[in-house]
Amino acid sequence: MSYVSKCLKRLPNYFVFKVIATELDEPFAITVDPISGLMFWSDNGLYTKIERSSLDGSNRTGLLFSEIIKSVTGLAADPMTRTLYWYFC
């Protein structure tokens, strides 16, 4: 099982991480919209998914669930227009 995490603290010899999302098959792309406080990621497992959460990991929501799209390989958030772009194969 894979997961998405964020770095909470960087110290001289180690990093402290917080797990944001669990139960992912193959997490791939990730992007952040700092103005709206959201993080987006793709999961290219058995079914392709795009999900989002608040930067602290709360309010996790699915945005895309597809059996047809094989993988989302790129994500980009435009904070000014509040638009999420993705590239898929």
Buried (B, 14 or more C-beta within 10 A) or exposed (E): EEEBBBEEEEEEEEEEEEEBBEEBEEBBBBBBBEEEEBBBBBBBBEEBBBBBBBBEBEEBEEEBEEEEBEBBEBBEBEEEEEEBEBEBE
